[in-house]
Amino acid sequence: MEIARAAAALFVRQGLRATRAEDIAQAAGIAPRTFYRYFASKEEAVAPLYAAGAELCIEAVRDAPAGLSLPEAIRHAVEHTLGPGKGLSEASWEWVRTLIHLADASPALGKVWAEVCRTSEYALAQTLAERLSRTGATGSAGATGPAGATGPAGAAGSAGPTGSAGPVRAAGDNVAQPTAIPAHLRLTAAVAGAAIRVAVESWAATTSAPTGPDGPATLALQNLTALENYAWPENPT
């Protein structure tokens, strides 16, 4: 995370175009070779900051009380992570706001933000599948997740595509394949993830504090409430 913060600070102070990967490495106190071991470009260096909130939220979904339905588990996670003192610090939220602004102006940073959202969406789908599998409610397997779904968010320690069940290997080779996730769970993760992402982006477009009635947590809960008629997969009774 130190590298991500160093990169974000340089992007704000001297601009994205004027910042080199070598500048980020120097600010973070590492060698350029070490930087490129973890990141393919200077823009990818801020992926951990983009991904931090999503990772905490997904962990909270995974750890939510077993008796909660999927929408209840997601709301529980939002309530317990998307606010200062509960998940990210207020300072971290301000970094997220700044980086979302930069992503709007930079196609390269926008690509990193989009890839983090995509990776987080797949990790959420895995987590929803894990929760339902505990009660045997995952249903039939649907489409598999994106190959190489760890993407830049992998640098921040986000869940990779193999999940707790481990990788599925294709016959005749040694290449690990993503674990199959039912299509309806991938859709559910996409819907829930979009509700939260839009809340964060909407908040970032304002000057509101990251807590209170206009904070990302409140906006995300409002968006999830708007989805109450969505056909959420259910635990078997």
N, C-alpha and C positions, 0 to 999 in steps of 0.2 A: 504493500500500500504506500510505502514511502516513495517509491518510484512514481506511482500514479499521482501523488500529491505534488511531487517536484515537477512533473510534466504539466499538470494543470496550472500550477503557479506561473510557470514560464509562458504557457499559452496565453494567460491573462496579461502578464506583464509586458511581453515583447511581441505577442502575436504568434499565431500558429505557423505562418509562413516563415517567419524569421527564426523560429526555434528548430534546432537540429537535434537529432538523437544524441549526438555527442554532448550537447548542452544539458540534456536531461540526465545523462549518465553522470556528468560532472556534478550537477546539483544534488543528485542522489548519493554521491560518493561511491560510485561503482565504475568499473571499466566499461568502455563501449562494447567490448566483446561480451561482457556479462549482460549488458542491456539486450543485445541481439540474441542472446540465448533464450530470453523470455518473450521478446516482442519482435515482430517482423517489421514494424514501422513505428515512427514516433507517435502517430495517432493511437495505435493500439495500447500505448502505455497507460492511457487513462481508463481502459476497459474495467479494471478492478473497481474504480470509483463508480462507474456506471452500474456495475453488477452488484455492488455490496448490498443495497437495499433488497433487491430481488432474492439474493441468496438467503438473507435473514428471513424474508417472508416465506420462502419455500420450506426452509427448516421448520418454521413455526407451523406450517400446514402439516408437515410430516409428524410433528410432535403434539399436535392438537389432541385433546381427549378423544378416545376411541369411539365414544358414543355420538359424536357430532357427525352430521351429514356433510357431504362435500361443500355445499355453500356455507354451512355453518363453520366448517374448518377454515375456509378461506377468509371469512369475515373475522374469525378469531385471530388468524395470522395478521391481517391488516391492523386490527386493533392493538396487537401486541408488538408490532414492528415499525409501522409507518408513522413514527412520531419521535421527536427528540426525547432522549432518556429511556425510550423503549426499544429502539433499534439503533439507528444512526444518530450521531450527535447533531446538534443544530449546525455546527460548523461543516459537517459532512454534507448535510442537506443543502447548504449554501454552495458547496462545491458542485453538487449535482445540478442545481439550478444554473450555475455558470456554464457547466459543460453542455447542458441541453441547449442553452443559447448558442454556444459555439457550434454545436452539431447542426443547428438550423442554418448557419452561415457557411459551413464547410462540408462539402460532399464526402470527404474522406472521414471526418469525424462522424458524420451522419451514418455512414456505413458501419462504423464501429458500434454506435448506439443501436442500430437496427440488428446487428449480429448478436449483441448482448441480449436484446429483447427476444430474439429467435431462440437462442440457447436457453434462456430462462424459461421460455414457454415450454420447451421440450422437457426441461428438468421438472417443471410443475406437472406436466403430463405423467412423467414417471412417478412422481410422488402421489398423485391421485390414484394411479394404478396400484401402487403399493398399499395405499389405505384400503382400497376396495378388495385387494387380493387377500387381506387378512380375514375378510368375511366371505370370500369366494364370489365376489360380485363384479369381477372385471369384464365378464362377457367374452365374446370371441375376439381373437386377435385381429386388429386392423392393420393399417399401413405402418410400416416401420418409420422410425425417426430419421432425421437427416444425418447422412454420414459425416463424421468429423464434427459433431455438434458441439464439442467443447469450445471451439472457436477462441476468440480473444478472451472471453470470460473465463476460460480455463486457467488463465494466469491468476485469477482471483480465487481460485479454488472451488468453482461451481461444479455441480454434479455433471459428470460426463454421461454419455449416452448408454453406458452399459448398465447403470443402476445397481441395486443391491443384488439382483439376480445374476450378475456377471454377464460377460459378453456371449453372444451367440456366434459360433464360428461357421463359416460357409464350408460345405463339404469340399474336400480336395485342396484346401489352402489353409494358411495360418493367419488369415486376416480376420480380425474381430469385427463382427457385424453388430449394428445397433439392435438392442432388444426390441421385439415387436410390442407396440403399444396399440390398444384398440383405438380405432379411428374416432369413436365418439368421445373418448377421453382426451385425445389430441384436440378435438374441436372445443371441448369444455375448457381445457387449459388455454386455448387461444382466446376464447370469449372472456374468461376471468382475467387473463393476462392483459388483454386490451383494456378492460375496465380500469385496471390499476395503472397501466401505462398512460392512458389518456388523463387520468387524475393527476399523475405526477407532472406530465407535460403541461397540463392546464395550470397547475399551481406554479410551475416554473415560469410561465408567461406573465405572472403577476409579481408584486412586491410583498405579498403576504408572508407572514411568518410561517415556518413549517409546522406549527401547532395551532390549534384552535379551529374555528368554524370554516376557515378557508385553507386549511392545511391539506397536504396530500392524503392523510388518513381519512379525514372527513369526506373529501371529494371521492375517494375510492369507495367508501362505504355507500355513498349516494349512488354511484354508478352500479355497484353490486345490487343495491335495492331495486334499481331500474330493471335488473335482469331476473326479478323474482318469478316471472312466468317462463323462464328458460327451462327446458326439460333436462334438469340436472340428473346425472346417473345417481341411482339410489342404492343405499345399503339394503340387502335383503332383510325382510322382517322375519 
